[in-house]
Amino acid sequence: VQNRLDDPAVGGIVVTTRDVTAPRRRAAQQEAVAILSGDAVRGDSLDRLFRRATGLVAEVLEVGFCAVLRAVGDNQLAVVTRHGPALVDGVFAAEVDGRPVSLGAQALHDDASVVWSDASTPDPQGTYALLRRAGIRSGVAAVIADGGRLQGALTAYASEPDAFSTDDIAFLEAAANVLASAIGRRRVEEELRRRALHDNLTGLPNRVLLLDRLAAAVGRLDRRPGSVAVLFIDTDDFKVVNDSLGHAAGDGIVATVGRRITAVVRRTDL
């Protein structure tokens, strides 16, 4: 603000303004991604992380609808968590007659972010009719991909057309990348736990898991009467197979026997 009342050429107050909406929005987006990344590094559960993501996206983008979709099967998506009213819940088909039926499905089909606006995007097949009926006029979806595996999509919707800028798309992609990294990390952790407790050849519980479960079963006998049985099974002439046909053939027999035993025992048996 400048007082130019004494300046004959101006004779008034000069006010200079600058629109800081976009910089502030970018700063809020960067902060939200940092918060989400911190939650992921701390090891929050995926469910909690998904809820955090939808809440942050809805708050920063100032939209009433946001959801995390997970791919479940060859042609199905499931709403894992959402912020705002339900547009669709549960499991639904991703494509019908080869045509994606939602913004998230379109992003997975294209393996790329998708932006839709009721005002500027043609929709001759009526793909987004459900969104229009819900009062949605624009949306954006970013792919959640873990090491090339398409896990799902992070979507946001607004009630006005052309609501999302290039910065908004980049923000949603950054949030989706945080979720993808968390999914990948959980997958690796689960695989490491599985390998520590299961035999690599057969996939059956190994000695460590057996002894743990056996100790628990024996411990239960102190609390209530019952019995515990351990069955040992030997494969006749197994050494002959290994020596004559090689260890690969022996491994094949072990894996086959494991599958056959698993097929005939009860689910509660180890």
N, C-alpha and C positions, 0 to 999 in steps of 0.2 A: 504494500500500500504506500503510495506517495502523495504527499500533499502538494498539489501544483496550483493551488488557488492564486498564488501570487504570480504565476507565470501567465502573461497575457495570451500566449499562444494556446494555453490549456484551460486555465481558469476553473480547475476542478480537482477532484481526487482521482488519482490513477490506481486502479486495482488490477493486479495481474493474478490470474488463477491457472492452476494446472490440475488436470483430472488424474487422480492417483488411484482410481478404482482398479485398473488393470495391474499396476505394481503390487498393490495390497493383496489382490486376489492371488497373484503368483507367489507372494510371500506366504500366504495362508496355505497354498497348495504344497509348497516346499516343507512347511512345518508339519503338515498332515502326513506327508510321506515319511518324514523323519520319525514321527510318533509311531506310525505303523511299523516301520523298520525296527524301532526299539522294542516294540511288543514282540515282534517275530524273533529277534535275537535273544530275548529273555526266555523264549521257549513257551509262550502262551499256546494253549490248545488251538487247533485250527478253527474250531467252532467259535471260540472267543475272538480269534483274529478276524474271521469273516464278519462277525457282528461289528467289530471295531471299524473295519474297512467301510462297510456300508454306511455306518453312522458318520464317519469322517467325510466320505464322498458327498453324502447328502448335505452335510453342514457347509462344506467349503463351496460346493457348486450351487448351493441354495436351491435344491430340488427336493421334491416330495417323494420321489420314487428312486430306489436303488436296490440292486439285488446281486447276489453271487450265485451263478449257475454252475453245476458240475455235470460233466458228461458221464452218463451211467448206461453203458451198453452201446451198441452200434449206432442207434438212431434215437437216443433219448437224452433229455436233459432233466435235471432236477433242481428245484429252487432250494438251495442250501440255507440261505438266510436272506432277509430282505429288510429294507427300511421303508416304511410307508404302507399304504393299502396294497393288498394282494392283487396283482394283475392275473397271475396264474399260480397255483400252488401244486406241490407234489411233483410227480414225474409226468412229462409230456413229450410227444414226438418232436424231434428236432426238425425233420423234413417230411413233407407229404408230397408224393409224386416227384421227388427230387428237388422240391422247392423249400428252402428254409422258411419256417413259419414264425420266426421271432428274430429280434435284433441280435440276441446272443447267438442263436443258431446260425445267422448269416455270418457273424464274425468267425465262428468256428469253421464254417464252410469255406470261407475265404482265407482263413488263417491270417487275419489282419483286422485292425480296428475298423468299425463301421459307424458312420454318422448318418442319421436320418432326420429329415425335417418335413413336416406336413406341408410346408409352404414351398419347398424347393425340390423335393425328391419325388419323381413320378412313382406311382404304386399301382400299375394297371391290374395286378393280380390280387390286390387286396390283402397283401401280406400283413400290413399294419392296421387292419380294420379294428382289431381288438384294442390297440392302443388308442385309436381315435375315439372309440366308444367309452374309454376310460378317461377321456379328457386330455390325453397325451398328445403333444404336438411336435415333439422332437426328442431324440434319444441318441445315445452313444454307447457302444459296447467295445471292450478291449479283451483280447484273448489272454487267458491264463494258461501258459504253456510251460511245462517242466521238462527241460532238456529235450525239447522237440515233441514231448507228449502233450497233446491238447487236453488239458484238464477241465476247462470250462471257460466262463466269461464273466467279467465284471461289467454291469450295465447301470446306466443312469438315465432317467427320463424327466422331462420338463413339460409344463403345461403351456408353454409358449413356443412358437416356431423359432428355428435358428438360435437356440439358446446356448449352444456350445461353441467355444472358440478353439483355435489351434492349441492354445495353452491348456484348455480344459481337457482336450483329447490326450495331450502329453501327460497331464496329471493322472488321468484315469489309467493310462498305460503304465505309469510308474507304480501306481498302487497295485495293479494287476501283477506286475513283475515281482513285487514284494510277496504277494500271496503265492505266486509260482515258486519262488525260492523257498518259502516256508514249506510248501507241499513237498518239494524235492528233498529238503532236509529231513522231514518226517519219514519220507519213503526210505531214505538211506538208513536212518536210525532203526526203523522197523526191520529192514533187511539184515542189518547187523545183529539185532536181537534174535531174529529168526535163525541166522547162521550159528549164533552162539549156542542155541538150544536144540538145533535140528541137524541131522546128518545130511551132508551135501549130496550124497548119492541117492538116497531114498526119500529124503524130505521128512523122514520120521523123527520123533523125539530122540535125542542122543542120551548118552550116559548121564550128563549133568542134569538134564530135565527129568530123566527117569529117577535118579536118586532123590531129587527134590520132591517129586510127587510121591515117591515111595515113603519117604520120611513123613510127609503130611498124612498119608493113608494110615500108617502105623500109629501116628499121633492121635488120629481120630478114634482108634480102638480104646484109648484111655478114657474117652468120654462116653462111648456107647459100645455095647457088644457087637461083634461082627467078625469078619475074617478078611484077610488080604492074601491073594495068591499071585505068585510070580511064575510065569511059564517060560521055560527055556526051550527053544526050538533049534535043532541042528539040521543042516542040509547034508544029506549023505554024499560022500565022495566029492565034496566041494574042492578039496585040494587037487584031486585028479583033473577036474575041469580047469582049474587055474593053470596047472602044469602042462596040460595037453592042448588046451584051446586058448590059453592066454587070460590075463587079468581082465581084459575088456569083456570076455564072455562070462567070467565070474561076476563082474559088476552087474551084467545084465541079469544074471540069475538072482542076485541079491535084491535088485530093484523089483523084479517080477514077484519074488516071494513077499516082499514088503507090501506090494499092491494087493496081492491075494489075501494076505492076513488082514489088512485094513478093510477089505471089502466084507469080511465075515464077522468082525468083532463089533460090539456095540459102540455107539458114539461116546459113551461114558468110560469106555476102556482106554487104557494107555498102551 
